[in-house]
Amino acid sequence: MPTAATFIRGWFSEPAPTFEIRKPSARWGSTQPRQAHPKLRVVEVIEETPTVRTFVLEPVAPASPLRYRAGQHLTLLVDIGGVMHRRCYSFSTSPSVGGSPAITVKRTTDGTVSRHLHERVRTGDTLVTTEPAGQFTLETHPDVERTVVFIAGGVGITPLVSLAETLLREEPRSHAVLLCGNRSEPEIIFRKRLARLEIEFGPRLTVRHALETPPSGWTGMSGPLDGNRVIDALATVAADVYYVCGPEPMMQSVCAALAASGVAADRVLTERFAYASAATVRVPDHPAEITFAATGKRVKAKPGQTILQAGLEAGVDLPFSCTMGGCGACRVKKTEGRAVMSEPNCLSERERAEGYVLACCCYADTDLTIENH
């Protein structure tokens, strides 16, 4: 039988980076490692584009209905050849509509899990997940009147279409502007759905598409949806808040352009689709002691161990979900000591400044004190 240490090493083995995870993201949930994992049945598989599929889900009876918020995600636990893989996928449906929730997945060449889902998972199959998690969401109120801009690159549209539709349905006086960037016309995700929403909500919803390689006669924006094109497209828009999701270069360009135009950082919310990689930091080659102030427990982190690995191995009941820096479920506050953290991850600059770290991708460089747990 494998030891606890062997299990933890296998669980936290670093995956190959791919653009398929769902997030700064401010995904922090409260998934506990000892909870039973929900099981969801696939009730329909929808081909959105040649490389993107939507998986419509329902709880396996007699479970209660799956409750989630627009912008949240599921972490799938997928056994492929005896190896457990964890991937986060955002809900692409709006909870305000009712009906079955769905996630939308882009198949990538080096995406072990995305290829498995596209090639192996069919209607009637069962998926094992964590509970819905994440704070890349928005609070709605029927009396609020505002304009929210959603900027999507590729499959980054998945949480944004959920957020935009929820805003329009729950705030009848608010407006949504949705900018969608894709490489080519066949790769536009949810094109028919977005067109239907434009008809349903009329002047309260504006959708604009940008294509890197537009076809002859294309009337939308041409070229990649970078910061300059976003600023041009929003020249006459007085936005209250911006939500951005897509490939890292696109997000960096857009966020930099918004900042340069005077948009305050707290009005720009982002969700990154990326894995934290130990290759991005100098992982400490010496042990360190981690003190969890709430319980007084002291844990010795071995060289190369993350805070989460060391804590779980010592029996500390730490929450976690994706273990790859993308969901924020393992967010803890460091009050003393020095640590290094793998990038990219979902913490915002404000969270970092306040001392928060992600236990799953953070290493103790000196003795540390963690405020919670």
Residue pairs with C-beta under 8 A, 6 or more apart in sequence:
2 10
4 313
5 313
8 309
8 312
8 313
9 309
10 83
10 84
11 84
11 323
12 306
12 308
12 309
12 323
12 360
14 275
14 277
14 278
14 324
15 85
15 112
15 275
15 324
16 110
16 112
17 274
17 275
17 277
18 108
18 110
18 111
18 112
18 114
18 275
19 106
19 108
19 154
19 155
19 247
19 273
19 274
20 87
20 105
20 106
20 108
20 111
20 113
20 114
20 155
20 273
21 87
21 88
21 89
21 273
21 274
21 275
21 322
21 324
21 326
22 73
22 88
22 89
22 90
22 134
22 158
22 159
22 271
22 273
22 326
22 327
23 136
23 245
23 270
23 271
23 272
23 273
23 274
23 326
23 346
24 269
24 270
24 271
24 272
24 346
24 347
24 348
24 349
24 351
25 134
25 136
25 270
25 271
25 272
25 326
25 327
25 328
25 346
26 134
26 135
26 136
26 269
26 328
26 346
26 347
26 348
26 351
27 72
27 73
27 88
27 133
27 134
27 135
27 136
27 271
27 326
27 327
27 328
27 329
27 346
28 133
28 134
28 135
28 327
28 328
28 329
28 331
29 130
29 131
29 132
29 133
29 134
29 319
29 321
29 327
29 328
29 329
30 133
30 319
30 329
31 75
31 130
31 131
31 133
31 319
31 320
31 321
31 329
32 317
32 319
33 312
33 317
33 318
33 319
33 320
34 317
35 131
37 77
37 128
37 129
37 130
38 59
38 63
38 66
38 128
38 129
38 130
38 131
39 59
39 60
39 63
39 126
39 127
39 128
39 129
40 57
40 58
40 59
40 60
40 66
40 74
40 126
40 127
40 129
41 57
41 58
41 59
41 60
41 124
41 125
41 126
41 127
42 55
42 56
42 57
42 121
42 122
42 123
42 124
42 125
42 126
42 127
43 56
43 57
43 58
43 100
43 123
44 54
44 55
44 56
44 100
44 123
45 53
45 54
45 55
45 56
45 121
45 122
45 123
46 53
46 54
46 56
46 102
47 53
48 54
48 104
48 189
48 190
49 186
49 187
49 188
49 189
50 186
50 187
51 106
51 107
51 108
51 187
52 104
52 105
52 106
52 107
52 155
52 187
52 189
53 104
53 105
53 107
53 117
53 118
54 92
54 102
54 103
54 104
54 105
55 102
55 103
55 104
55 105
55 117
55 121
55 127
56 100
56 101
56 102
57 66
57 100
57 101
57 102
57 103
57 127
58 66
58 100
59 65
59 66
60 126
66 101
66 132
67 95
67 132
68 91
68 95
68 101
68 132
69 95
69 132
69 134
69 137
70 91
70 94
70 95
70 96
70 137
70 138
70 159
70 162
70 163
70 165
70 166
71 90
71 91
71 134
71 136
71 137
71 138
71 159
71 162
71 163
71 243
71 271
72 90
72 91
72 132
72 133
72 134
72 136
72 137
72 159
73 88
73 89
73 90
73 91
73 103
73 132
73 133
73 134
73 136
73 159
73 327
74 88
74 89
74 91
74 103
74 129
74 130
74 132
74 133
75 86
75 87
75 88
75 129
75 130
75 133
75 321
75 322
75 327
76 86
76 87
76 88
76 89
76 113
76 117
76 127
76 128
76 129
77 84
77 85
77 86
77 128
77 129
77 130
78 84
78 85
78 86
78 87
78 113
78 116
78 117
78 127
78 128
79 85
80 112
80 113
80 116
85 112
85 113
86 321
86 322
86 323
86 324
87 113
87 114
87 322
88 321
88 322
88 324
88 326
88 327
89 103
89 104
89 105
89 158
90 103
90 104
90 134
90 136
90 158
90 159
90 162
90 271
91 101
91 102
91 103
91 132
91 158
91 159
91 162
92 102
92 103
92 104
92 157
92 158
92 159
92 161
92 162
92 190
93 99
93 100
93 101
93 102
93 162
94 161
94 162
94 165
94 166
94 169
95 101
95 162
95 166
96 165
96 166
96 169
96 170
97 165
97 169
103 158
104 155
104 158
104 189
105 114
105 117
105 118
105 155
106 114
106 154
106 155
107 114
107 115
107 117
107 118
108 114
108 115
121 127
130 321
130 329
133 321
133 327
133 328
133 329
134 327
134 328
135 328
136 159
136 243
136 245
136 269
136 270
136 271
137 163
138 148
138 163
138 166
138 167
138 241
138 243
140 166
140 167
140 170
140 171
141 170
141 171
142 170
142 171
142 172
143 173
144 171
144 173
144 174
145 171
145 173
145 174
146 171
146 174
146 175
146 240
146 241
147 174
147 175
147 176
147 177
147 237
147 238
147 239
147 240
148 163
148 164
148 167
148 174
148 175
148 176
148 177
148 239
148 240
148 241
148 242
148 243
149 176
149 177
149 178
149 179
149 234
149 237
149 239
149 241
149 242
149 243
150 160
150 161
150 163
150 164
150 176
150 177
150 178
150 179
150 242
150 243
151 160
151 179
151 225
151 230
151 242
151 243
151 244
151 245
151 246
151 254
152 160
152 161
152 178
152 179
152 180
152 181
152 245
152 246
153 181
153 225
153 245
153 246
153 247
153 250
153 251
154 181
154 182
154 183
154 187
154 189
154 246
154 247
155 189
155 273
156 244
156 245
156 246
156 247
156 271
156 273
157 180
157 189
157 190
157 245
158 189
158 245
159 245
159 271
160 178
160 243
160 245
161 178
161 190
161 193
161 194
163 243
164 176
164 178
164 197
164 205
165 197
167 174
167 176
168 174
168 176
168 197
168 201
168 204
168 205
174 204
175 203
175 204
175 205
175 206
176 201
176 204
176 205
176 206
177 205
177 206
177 208
177 234
177 237
177 239
178 194
178 205
178 206
178 207
178 208
179 208
179 210
179 225
179 230
179 233
179 234
180 188
180 189
180 194
180 207
180 208
180 209
180 210
180 225
181 209
181 210
181 211
181 212
181 224
181 225
181 246
181 250
182 188
182 189
182 209
182 210
182 211
182 212
183 211
183 212
183 213
184 211
184 212
184 213
184 215
185 211
185 214
185 215
185 218
188 209
188 211
191 209
194 207
195 207
197 205
197 207
198 205
198 206
198 207
208 220
208 221
208 233
209 220
209 221
210 220
210 221
210 222
210 223
210 224
210 225
210 229
210 233
211 218
211 220
211 221
211 222
211 223
212 223
212 224
214 220
214 222
221 229
221 233
223 229
224 250
225 246
225 250
225 254
226 250
226 253
226 254
226 257
227 253
227 254
227 255
227 256
227 257
227 258
227 260
228 253
228 257
230 254
230 257
230 258
231 257
231 258
231 261
239 267
240 267
241 267
241 268
241 269
242 258
242 263
242 267
242 268
242 269
243 269
243 270
243 271
244 251
244 254
244 255
244 268
244 269
244 270
244 271
245 251
245 270
245 271
245 272
245 273
246 273
247 273
248 272
248 274
248 344
251 270
251 272
255 268
255 270
258 268
259 265
259 268
265 349
265 350
266 350
271 346
272 326
272 344
272 345
272 346
273 326
274 325
274 326
274 344
275 324
275 325
275 326
275 344
276 324
276 325
276 326
276 341
276 342
276 343
276 344
276 345
276 358
276 360
276 361
277 342
277 343
278 342
278 361
280 342
280 343
280 344
281 340
281 341
281 342
281 343
281 363
282 340
283 303
283 304
283 340
283 363
284 303
284 304
284 340
284 363
284 364
284 365
285 303
285 304
286 303
287 300
287 301
287 302
287 303
288 300
288 301
288 337
288 364
288 365
288 366
288 367
288 368
289 298
289 299
289 300
289 301
289 364
289 367
289 368
290 298
290 299
290 300
290 301
290 307
290 310
290 311
290 364
290 367
290 368
290 369
290 370
291 297
291 298
291 299
291 367
291 368
291 369
291 370
292 298
292 299
292 311
292 316
292 370
292 372
292 373
293 335
293 369
293 370
293 371
293 372
294 371
294 372
294 373
295 316
295 373
297 314
297 316
299 310
299 311
299 313
299 314
299 316
300 310
300 314
301 307
301 309
301 310
301 363
301 364
302 310
304 363
305 313
305 363
306 359
306 360
306 361
306 362
306 363
307 318
307 332
307 339
307 357
307 359
307 360
307 362
307 363
307 364
307 368
307 370
308 318
308 320
308 323
308 330
308 359
308 360
308 362
310 364
311 318
311 359
311 373
312 318
312 320
316 373
317 373
318 330
318 332
318 359
318 373
319 329
319 330
320 329
320 330
320 359
320 360
321 327
321 329
321 330
322 329
322 360
323 330
323 360
324 360
324 361
325 342
325 343
325 344
325 345
325 346
325 358
325 360
325 361
326 345
326 346
327 346
328 346
328 347
328 358
330 358
330 359
330 360
331 347
331 351
331 356
331 357
331 358
331 359
332 356
332 357
332 358
332 359
332 370
332 371
332 372
332 373
333 354
333 355
333 356
333 357
333 370
333 371
333 372
334 355
334 356
334 357
334 362
334 368
334 369
334 370
334 371
335 355
335 369
335 370
335 371
336 367
336 368
336 369
337 364
337 365
337 366
337 367
337 368
337 369
338 365
338 366
338 368
339 357
339 362
339 363
339 364
339 365
339 366
339 368
340 362
340 363
340 365
341 347
341 357
341 358
341 361
341 362
341 363
342 361
342 362
345 358
345 361
346 358
347 356
347 357
347 358
355 371
